[in-house]
Amino acid sequence: MGKKQELIQEIIDRELDMFLNVPAREPASCQENPGAFRFYRGVSFSVWSEAALESYRDDLIRADAKGLNLLTLKYARMENSISPLSENPLIDQIVEIEIAWTKELAVKYPNLRSRGRPIDEDGPRGTSMKTYLRGELETYSDNTLVLYYQNQIQFLERKENLAEKVLLATVIGAGYGSLQEAEDRLSGGGAGV
């Protein structure tokens, strides 16, 4: 296992410990499926730079040392039950880029994308990707935000869609050969992702 994979595994282990300890009246179904948590978080982190991963790992270590659960804070922000954790202007820029990429995916792969969170409107279908992402970004240190933003800029400069890379890794992990294969299967009423 390479250094990047080791970092991802360490981050997921630390996050999973926090995730399983997020207070809830009843355990959420996703808390009862650590394998799915590991898979989806691993896919998300697979597109991060090593520097951003190291910085976020350090955020998790510092939070743990202070007795803070970053995932509890993320969900509290998603529910707007606590004040903003960060006012870093990069958060708005990162969210704007991610939303644009996700909207591109919704046009290219409407059936596949419809299986995910609503993009920017919270409602009966659940918390939007925008709210979820903002809640998560607010738990990152300024250093992690800078490195994550730089990662996004590198994708933009290469004219690549980071969200598409994550979605591709997700569908491959679900057994499809490509995004188009998953899209075609979903449009025909086949098994979901």
Secondary structure by P-SEA (a helix, b strand, c coil): ccaaaaaaaaaaaaaaaaaaaccccccccccccaaaaaaaaaaaaccccaaaaaaaaaaaaaaaaacccaaaaaaaaaacccccccccaaaaaaaaaaaaaaaaaaaacaaaaaacccccccccccccaaaaaaaaaaaccaaaaaaaaaaaaaaaaacccaaaaaaaaaaaaaccccaaaaaaaaaaccccc
